[in-house]
Amino acid sequence: MPAILARADRERPAPQPRRGAPATLAALGLLALAGCGTVSNAVSGLTGGGPAPGQPGYVSGFLGGAVADEPRAALVAREVLSVGGTAADAAVAAGFAMAVTLPSRTGLGAGGACLVYTHSRNTTEALLFLPPAGTAAGGDRPAAVPMLARGLFALHTRNPRRPFEELMAPAEQLARFGATVSRAFAQDLAAVSGPLFADPRARALYADAAGRPLAEGERMTQADLGATLGALRVSGVGDLHQGALARRLEAASPGIGGPLTVEQLRPALPSVTAPLQVSVGSDILSFLPAPADGGLAAAAAFQALQAGEGVDAASQRGLAVSHAWRQGGADPAALLARPPAFPGAAPVLPASAGLMTLDRDGNAVSCVFTLNNLFGTGRVVPQMGFLLAAAPGVGRVEPPLLAAALAHNANLRAFRYAGTGTGQAAAPIALALPAARHLLNRTGIDAAVAGVPEPGRANAIGCPAYLPGNSAQCAAATDPRGAGLAIGGGL
């Protein structure tokens, strides 16, 4: 059974010593950039730069890497790594940043799931913070309980080095002072701006003065969201579940058709549980477990590829296993051992967004986030500035297939590989295929993520000589058809 993370000190972390010597951003090199021509690298002011070369505290060498479906989030993660943060620290900061810069797929109203490899414990854990449906009566846009802030707080507890409040600062400043619209967000916005702009608050945030959707390279400012993030930074993330922010959400949510109550918000907690695991030689490949059943589907697809089946057959096996689990909650191990027949076309599934981080010590995080629908319920919470996730399992809203994986070698106590897959029903094969190419066939990371079946998009980080080990062989890549960013390396 999963271990429920208990609240402590209202989920507000105690001040922590700033361990680890900081380093400059130059200690991380650019490996891959897809669809990101307008993204600035000037994010060092968000968390503070490190000492200059030759000064006390300057550190050079490999510092890790980051991959995200939204480029600004990857840059924020790089900055955290450059000032001595762990992979968990970097993922927390990037997760909050993506809530600001990619509100079509994630946000404070969203949820998700992560895999966390901690080198000191030599274990991979699954952290689940899926957004459950609210149960309050009434409303034409049923909403899910927000889980992102509590989920990222729980992630920070797995292996922290930088203070949690510091990690929230980049997102708060991006919201308050504005962020450049990336291609990733501009594409989502253009696809659904018609119905989305029926909500005047969404139109005010995401349209220009002429009422047109914001385009790539334009400025997006979200003052109310910045204020909400500031309140969470000062009061702790529990304030959104049992404090002043929770009461404000309870009062405001009925007006946007998705009523939520403090009684629903308070008990919603992340859980830490064991991942699904598959042996790959001497490595252990971990997948997100059910109810994040995209991991179950990806594990089934990977096993099919491992057995020599084709890509289409592997994809169908993964979807069949996921469908069978959703129909009756069958034992995942039994489904993997005896996969059912493919039932036919998969239902329309929601969008998601992936994020991965790796630090110099070999700690790694692989996360996927979702609003259970593109732009969630499509309505912005008044004076709070974020969209609520659509309630899963209500009406036509299917839960997404959240697909993430992470490989380590227990004997070597070392990281080997991390990946995410997105793209509705293609998310599981978008995760499984690059993992099979890289781990089974020794394909390079860039080639491994290329050409996964549409509409899937893949991200990956791999260290063929393991980490700790030969960091020069570590590489990161994002799907060249997407709009994400992969960065990593060192001096």
N, C-alpha and C positions, 0 to 999 in steps of 0.2 A: 504494500500500500504506500502511496506517496506520503512523504513527510510534509505537513503543513507548516509554513513559516509563521511563527508567532510574531505579533507586534511587540516591539520593545521601544520604550521612550517615545511613543507616538510615531514610530518609524522614522525618527530623526537621529542620524548618526552622531555619536560623540566626536569632538574634535580629534583629529589624528595627526601624528607627526608626519612631516613631509619627508619621507624616506626616499632615497634614490637620488643620485645627482642628475640634474636636468641637462638636456642637450639641445642644440639648436635644430631647427627644422631641416637644415642641410644634411643632417644625419639620416634622412630618409629620402630615397630616390624615387622618381616616378617610373612605374613599370608599365601601366596600361591606362588608357583613357578613352572611353567610348562616348561620343555625343556630348562633349563637355566643353565646347569652344569658348563659352562665355564665363566659365567659372574662374574666379580669382583665387590665387594662392594666399591672399593676404588675410589669414586668420590668426596669425600669431598674437595679435592684440587681444584675442578672446580669452585666452588662458594665461598669457604672459610668456615671453620668450625666455630661453635659457641663456647662460653666460656665453660670451663671445669666445672664439678660439683663442687659446693661450691664457684665458682667465681661469681663476679657481672654480672648480665645479663643472668645467666644460667636459663633455663626454663625447667620444666619437665611436664609430663602429656600428654594427648591426643593431637596430632598435625594434625590428618587427615589421608589421604590415597591416593594412586595412583594406577591405573591399566593401563597397556599399552601392546599392541601386540608386542612390542620390549622391552626387559628387561632394557637395558641401559637408555631408556627414562624414565621409571618408577623410576629408581634410581636418575636420575637428578631431577625429580619432588619431590621426597622425600627430597632431599637436600634443595630445595627451601622452602618447608614447614618447614624444621627444622631450617631455619634462619628467620622465621617469615613471609614468603610470603603467599599470599592468594592463593585460588584455581586457580584463573585466572593467577597469576604469575607462579605457578607451571605448569599449562597447556602450557603457552607460552614457558617456558624453555624446557619442555619435547617435545613440538611440533617441535621446532628447532632441538633438539637433535635427534629426530626420522628422521628428514630430512637428517641427516648424517648417522645414523646407519641402517636405513631401506629404502635405496634409490630405492628399488624395488616397493614400494607402496606409498611413499611420497617423498617430496623434495622441493627445492625452486621453481621448475617448477610446483608444484602440487597446489591443492586447497582442499576445504573441507567445513565442516559446524559444528557448535557447538551449544549446549544449555548451557545457563549460568543462574544459580540460585544465586541471590544476596540477602543475608539475610536482609541487611539493607533496601532494597526496597521491599522485600517479593514478588519478581516477577521472573519468568523465561522468558528469551528472547532467540530468535533464531538468530544466527549470521551466515550468508551465504556468503561464498567466493568461490563459485564454479568456476572452470577454464573454461571460455568461449572460444569458437573456435576462432582462429585467422582468418583473412579474406584476408591476403596478397596472391597474385597470385603466382603459381609455387610451386615446391617442391613435393617430393614423400612421405614425412612423415608429413602431416599436424599437426600443433602443437596448443596447447591451450595457452592462456595468463596466465603466472604465477600469482598465487593469494595467496600463502601460507604466504609470509612475510607480506603483507598488512592485511591478515586475522588475523594473530597472533598479529599484532600491534593493530587492532581493538579489539581483545579479551582483551588485556592488559588494554584498556581504560575502560572496564566495571567495574573493581574493583582492581585497582593497589595498591601495597604497596612497592614492590621492583623496582628499576630503570630498565627500559626496556633494556638498554645496558648491565646491569649485567646479565639479563636473557638470552641474546644471547651468553654470554661468554662460557658456557659449550659446546655448539654445535661447536663454532669456534675452541676450543681447541681439541675436539674430531676429527675434520677434520684435523687440522694442525699436531697434534702429534700422531694420530692414535687411532683407537678403535678396540676392540676385536670383531670379527665377531660372531654374535649370531646365534643360531639355526634358528631363524625366517628368517634372511636374507640368511643364507646358503641354506635353503630349496628352497627359491625363486630363488636364483642364479643357483642352480643345475638344476632347472626345465627348464630354458630358456637360459642357457649359450651358446648353439650353435649359435642361431641367434644373440644373444646379442653381442657376441665377433666378429661379422662381423664389428662392429665399433671399430677401433683401440684404441680410447680413453676409451671406456668402458672396453676393454680387459686390458688396462694398469692399470685401477683402480681396477678391480674385479677379476683378474687372478693372479696366482703366477708366479714365474720365469719360470716354465715349461709350462705355458699357461693353467693350470688347474684352474677351479673355486675355489676361496678362500673357505676354509672349516671352519666349526665351530671352534672357538678358535684361528684362525690365525689373523694377524694384517692387518687392512685396513687403509691406509693413503690417504687423499684427499686434497693435498696442494692447488690446485686451488679453491676448494670449501671453504676451510678455508679463503683464501684471499677474496673471494666474501662475505662471512659472516662478515669478518672484515670490509670491505667497507660499508656494510649495517649498521653495528653497529656504525660506525663513522659518516656516512653521512645521515643515516635514511633510512627506507625501501622504501621511495618514490624514491630513487635513481635508483631502478630497474625499475621504471615506467616513469620517466621523467628527469633523470640525466645521469651521465656518464655511469653507468651500463646499463641503458636502451639503450643508443647509441651503446654500445659494443654488447648487445644482438641483436640489429637490424642488426649490421654488420655481426655477426657470425651465426645467425640462418639460413640464406639461404643456407649456406654451409653444414648444416646437414638436409636439406630437409623440414624444418618447418619454413618458413620465418615469422617473426614478425616485426612490425614497432612501433616506438614510439607513433604514432597516435593511435594504438591499445592498447598499454600498459598504456598510461596516464589515460584514463577515467575509467579503470577497477577498481571498488571499491567494498568493502564488503557492505552488507546491514544488518540492524537489523530489525527484524520483529517479529510478534507474532507467537508462536508455535501452532501446533495442540494440543488440550487438550481433555482428557477423564477423567471423574470422576471415582474414585475408592474409594468408601466410602466417607470419608471426605478429602481424598487426591486428588490432581490434578496431573495427569500423562501427561507430555508434550512430544510431538514428534517433530522431525524436519519437517517443512512444505515443500510443493512443492515450488521450483523445486527440492529440496532434497527429492524426492518422495519415498525413502526407508522409511522415517518416516511415510508417508501416508500409505504405504503398511503394516508397522508394527502396526500402529494404527488399521487398519482394521483387521489384524490377532489377535491383542489383544482383540478387541471387540468380535470376533468369539469365542475365548477361554473363555472370560468372560460370553458368552451366553451358554457355555457348549459344543461347537463343538470340534471335535477331532483336533489333531495337523495337520494332512494332509489337512483337510478341511480348517482350519484356514490359513495355508500357501497358499493354492490356492486362498482363498478370498483376501489375501493381494496382491498377484501377479496380480489378476484380476483387483483390484482397481488401482494399479500402471499402468497396461497396458492401462486401459481406460483413465487415466489422460494423459498418453503420446500420445495417439491417437488423443485427441482433447482438452486437457486442461480443462476438465469438472471441475465444482466446487468441491473441495475436500470434503466439508461438505455433499453435495448431494451424492457423491460416497460412503461415509461412511454410510450414512443413507440407501441407496439402492444399495448395492454392485452388480456389474454385474456378469455374469457367467464367470467362468475361461476359457480363450481362448485356452488353450493348453500349450505346453511346452514353457518355458521362453527362450528368446534369450541368447546367451553367453554374460555375463556381466563382467565388469572389477573388479579387486581386490581393496580392501580398507584396511585401518588400523585404529584401535580404540584407544582412550585414554580418561581416566577420572581422575579427581582430586577432593579432598574434603579437606577443611581446618577445623580447630578446631572451627571456628565460625559458621559452617554450610553452608558456601558458597560452591558451587559445579559447575563443568564443565564437560560436556560429548561431545567429538568431534570424528569425523571420517574424514580421509584424503584420497585423491586418486590422482593417475596419469592417470586415465581413461584407464589404461592398465598396465599390469605388466611391469615395467621399462619404462613406458610412450612410447615415440617414439623410444626408444632403442638407441638413440644417445646422447652423452654428448656434451654440449655446449663448444666449444674450449675456453680454458683459463678461464672458469667460473666454470667448475667442476660439473654441475648438469644436470640432464635429464629433457627435456621438457615433459609435459603431452601431451598425444594424444588428438587431437581435437575431442570433443564429437559430435556425430551425423554425422560424416564424414566417408564415407565408411562403414565398419563393426563395427566401434567403437560406442557402446552404452554407454550412461551415466550410472554410477554405481548406485546401490540402497544404498544410504548413510543412515544408520540406527542408530539413537541414541535417548535415552529417559531420562527423569529426572522427579522425583516426589517430590512434596513438599506439605505441609499442610498450606494453607493460614491462617486458624484460629490460629494455633499454631506458625506461622511464623518460620517454621522449615523444614529442609531437610529430605527426607525419602529414596530416592532410585535413582540410576543412572545406566544406562546400555548402552552398544554398541553391535551391531551385525555385523559381516562381513561374507564373503563367498558367493560372487556372488548372485545368485537368492535366496539362503537360508539366506541372511542377515536379511530380515525382521522377519522371524520366529525365527531366532537366538536371536533377540532382544525381540520379544513379549513373547516367551515361558518362559524364566527366570523371566521376569517381572510379568507374570501371576502366575507363581509358588510362587514367593516370596510375592507379594502384595495380591493375592487372597487366596492362600492356606497356607501362612505363612511358606513356605519351606525355610530352611536355604540357605544362599548365595552359599555355596559350591555345594550343591545338585541342586540348581536352575540352575546353568550354565552348569551342566553336561548333556551330551547326547542330545544336540540339533541336529536337522537333518543335515546330511552331505550335502554340505561341510561347513556348518555354524560353526562359532566360537563365543562364547559369553563371555562378561566381565560384572561384576556388582559390585556395592558398595551399601550396604543397612544398614540402621540404624532403626531397628524396634521400638525403643523408641525415635526416632527422634533426630535431632541435630540442635541447642542446645538441650540437654537432656541427656540421659544416654549413654555416648559415649562408655561404656564398651560393649554395644550390637552391635556396628558398626562392620561390617566385609566386606572384599573385596575378590573377587575371579576371576580367569581367567580360561578359558576353559582348562581342563586337557589334552586335545588332542592337544592343540596349543603350542606355544613357547613364551608366554607372561609372565608377572610378575605382581602380585598383592601384594601391601605392605600397611601397615597401623597399627594403634595402638598407644601405648604410654607407658610411665613409670608409 
